[in-house]
Amino acid sequence: MIISDDNYRLLEKKSRELGANSVKLIPARDIIVENRTILKCIFGCNGYGSQVCPPFIPEVEDFREMLREYEWVLLVDWKSENLFSKEISENFIKYSIIPPEDKNTKQQYADTLKTVIKERKERIQPGSIELEKFAWGLGYNTALATFPGMCTWCANNDYSEVNCAGSNGACHHPTIRRPCIMGLGIRLDKTLENLGIPLKKFPMDDTIPSQYTLILLE
């Protein structure tokens, strides 16, 4: 399906209204998918077990076949105010298991985590869903949004934790649940590198990390 210039401009305008820095339309064939990607989900990700991650989403090989049925993908770069210090950047996963002993570092980690959860729940996830819905209205009936990581719909009121049903029961928000990019096997780093788009990499030092989602269009 052709994405007309008019439709692209409408998608771009809508994205900015929803809180995106920028968008880029790329051929679906340029999305790199690797089976090994989900090893980083299963081993080393504190979001594993969320119902937008394996084993609750299509397996990598199945998704690879599904992706071949899409022609275009909208790459969305979302705004963020979450500044990662070097200390928090290097120990983000560790501190989710073993809190830092230093009081200031402990507070800094808590503040960073809260901002991650808050931005995903209030901007990135609803914005991605709205873009998907908007694309439907333009005639892209199989448009599908993705999330940047674990789902945060079930975050508590102060954004200190997420109470996902996980394997304990059905998703609390099934109609607005969308798959995690990495959980599908997508190598966003390689995809962006091949497109000539710089990706801010960990560890960081007083840096705002990139916040990308993909909207599959067909």
C-alpha positions as CSV (number, residue, x, y, z in Angstrom):
1,M,0.0,0.0,0.0
2,I,1.3,3.4,-0.9
3,I,1.6,6.0,1.9
4,S,0.7,9.2,0.2
5,D,2.5,12.5,1.0
6,D,-0.7,13.9,2.4
7,N,-1.2,10.9,4.7
8,Y,2.4,11.0,5.8
9,R,2.0,14.7,6.7
10,L,-1.1,13.9,8.7
11,L,0.7,11.1,10.6
12,E,3.6,13.4,11.3
13,K,1.3,16.2,12.5
14,K,-0.6,13.8,14.7
15,S,2.6,12.4,16.2
16,R,3.8,15.8,17.2
17,E,0.5,16.7,18.8
18,L,0.8,13.5,20.8
19,G,4.3,14.3,22.1
20,A,6.7,13.0,19.5
21,N,10.0,14.8,18.6
22,S,9.9,13.4,15.1
23,V,8.7,10.5,12.9
24,K,10.3,8.7,9.9
25,L,8.6,6.4,7.4
26,I,10.7,3.4,6.6
27,P,10.2,0.3,4.5
28,A,9.2,-2.7,6.7
29,R,11.9,-4.8,5.0
30,D,14.5,-2.5,6.7
31,I,13.5,-3.6,10.2
32,I,16.1,-6.1,11.4
33,V,14.7,-9.1,13.4
34,E,16.9,-11.6,15.1
35,N,16.0,-14.6,17.1
36,R,18.7,-14.0,19.7
37,T,17.3,-10.5,20.6
38,I,14.8,-12.0,23.1
39,L,17.7,-13.5,25.1
40,K,18.2,-9.9,26.5
41,C,14.5,-9.9,27.4
42,I,14.6,-13.2,29.2
43,F,18.0,-12.7,30.9
44,G,18.7,-9.2,32.2
45,C,15.5,-7.2,31.7
46,N,13.5,-6.2,34.8
47,G,10.4,-5.9,32.6
48,Y,10.3,-9.6,31.6
49,G,7.0,-11.1,32.6
50,S,4.9,-8.2,31.5
51,Q,2.1,-9.3,29.2
52,V,3.6,-7.3,26.3
53,C,6.7,-9.5,26.4
54,P,7.5,-13.2,25.7
55,P,5.8,-15.6,26.2
56,F,2.6,-13.5,25.9
57,I,3.4,-12.2,22.4
58,P,4.1,-13.9,19.0
59,E,7.4,-15.8,18.8
60,V,10.2,-14.2,16.8
61,E,9.9,-16.5,13.8
62,D,6.1,-16.0,13.7
63,F,6.6,-12.2,13.9
64,R,9.2,-12.3,11.1
65,E,6.6,-13.8,8.8
66,M,4.0,-11.3,9.9
67,L,6.3,-8.4,9.3
68,R,6.7,-9.5,5.7
69,E,3.0,-8.8,5.2
70,Y,3.6,-5.1,6.0
71,E,5.1,-2.6,3.6
72,W,5.8,0.4,5.8
73,V,6.7,1.2,9.4
74,L,6.4,4.6,11.1
75,L,9.4,5.2,13.4
76,V,8.4,7.5,16.2
77,D,10.9,9.3,18.5
78,W,9.1,10.4,21.6
79,K,9.9,13.4,23.8
80,S,11.4,12.7,27.2
81,E,12.7,14.7,30.2
82,N,14.3,11.7,31.9
83,L,18.0,12.5,32.5
84,F,20.1,9.4,33.3
85,S,23.2,10.0,35.4
86,K,26.2,7.7,34.8
87,E,25.7,6.0,38.1
88,I,22.0,5.2,37.5
89,S,22.6,4.3,33.8
90,E,25.3,1.7,34.7
91,N,23.3,0.1,37.5
92,F,19.7,0.5,36.5
93,I,18.9,-3.2,36.5
94,K,21.0,-3.9,39.5
95,Y,19.3,-1.3,41.6
96,S,15.9,-2.8,40.8
97,I,17.0,-5.9,42.7
98,I,19.5,-4.5,45.2
99,P,18.7,-0.9,46.1
100,P,21.8,1.4,46.5
101,E,22.9,2.0,50.1
102,D,23.7,5.6,49.5
103,K,20.6,7.7,50.4
104,N,21.0,10.2,47.5
105,T,21.7,7.5,44.9
106,K,18.6,5.6,46.1
107,Q,16.4,8.6,45.7
108,Q,17.9,9.4,42.3
109,Y,17.2,5.9,41.1
110,A,13.6,6.1,42.4
111,D,13.1,9.4,40.7
112,T,14.5,8.1,37.4
113,L,12.3,4.9,37.5
114,K,9.2,7.0,38.3
115,T,9.9,9.2,35.3
116,V,10.3,6.2,33.0
117,I,7.0,4.7,34.1
118,K,5.2,8.0,34.1
119,E,6.3,9.0,30.6
120,R,5.4,5.6,29.2
121,K,2.0,5.5,30.8
122,E,1.0,9.2,30.1
123,R,2.7,9.9,26.8
124,I,4.4,7.0,24.9
125,Q,1.9,4.2,25.3
126,P,-1.3,6.3,24.8
127,G,0.4,8.2,22.0
128,S,1.3,5.0,20.2
129,I,-2.3,3.7,20.6
130,E,-3.7,7.0,19.3
131,L,-1.4,6.9,16.3
132,E,-2.5,3.4,15.5
133,K,-6.1,4.4,15.7
134,F,-5.4,7.5,13.6
135,A,-3.8,5.3,10.9
136,W,-6.9,3.1,10.9
137,G,-8.9,6.2,10.1
138,L,-6.6,6.8,7.1
139,G,-7.4,3.3,5.8
140,Y,-4.4,1.3,7.1
141,N,-6.7,-1.3,8.7
142,T,-3.9,-3.6,10.0
143,A,-1.9,-0.8,11.6
144,L,-0.4,-2.0,14.9
145,A,1.5,0.0,17.5
146,T,4.4,-1.3,19.6
147,F,5.7,-0.4,23.1
148,P,9.3,0.5,24.0
149,G,9.5,-2.0,26.8
150,M,7.4,-3.4,29.7
151,C,3.8,-2.2,29.8
152,T,2.9,0.5,32.4
153,W,-0.8,0.7,32.2
154,C,-1.0,-1.0,35.6
155,A,1.4,1.5,37.3
156,N,0.4,2.6,40.8
157,N,-0.5,6.2,41.6
158,D,2.9,7.4,42.4
159,Y,4.6,5.5,39.5
160,S,6.9,3.6,41.8
161,E,6.0,0.2,40.5
162,V,3.9,-1.7,37.9
163,N,1.4,-4.3,39.0
164,C,1.1,-6.3,35.7
165,A,-1.0,-9.5,35.9
166,G,1.9,-11.4,34.3
167,S,1.4,-15.1,34.5
168,N,-1.0,-14.8,37.3
169,G,-4.1,-14.0,35.2
170,A,-5.6,-12.2,32.3
171,C,-4.3,-8.8,31.2
172,H,-6.2,-6.0,33.0
173,H,-6.2,-3.8,29.8
174,P,-6.3,-6.3,26.9
175,T,-7.6,-3.8,24.3
176,I,-4.7,-1.4,24.7
177,R,-1.9,-4.0,25.2
178,R,0.7,-3.9,22.4
179,P,3.9,-5.9,22.0
180,C,7.3,-4.8,23.2
181,I,9.8,-4.0,20.4
182,M,12.6,-6.1,21.7
183,G,10.3,-8.9,22.7
184,L,9.3,-9.4,19.0
185,G,13.0,-9.8,18.1
186,I,13.5,-6.4,16.6
187,R,17.1,-5.1,16.7
188,L,16.3,-1.4,16.9
189,D,20.0,-0.5,17.3
190,K,21.0,-2.2,14.1
191,T,17.9,-0.9,12.3
192,L,18.7,2.7,13.2
193,E,22.4,2.2,12.4
194,N,21.5,1.0,8.9
195,L,19.2,4.0,8.5
196,G,22.0,6.4,9.6
197,I,20.0,7.5,12.7
198,P,22.1,7.8,15.9
199,L,20.9,5.9,18.9
200,K,21.9,7.0,22.4
201,K,23.5,4.0,24.0
202,F,24.1,2.9,27.6
203,P,25.9,3.6,29.8
204,M,24.9,7.3,29.7
205,D,26.2,10.3,31.5
206,D,23.5,13.0,32.2
207,T,21.8,12.0,29.0
208,I,18.2,11.6,28.0
209,P,17.8,8.1,26.3
210,S,16.1,7.7,23.0
211,Q,12.4,6.7,23.3
212,Y,11.3,5.0,20.1
213,T,8.2,3.0,19.1
214,L,7.2,1.6,15.8
215,I,3.7,1.7,14.1
216,L,3.3,-1.1,11.5
217,L,1.3,0.2,8.5
218,E,-0.5,-1.6,5.8
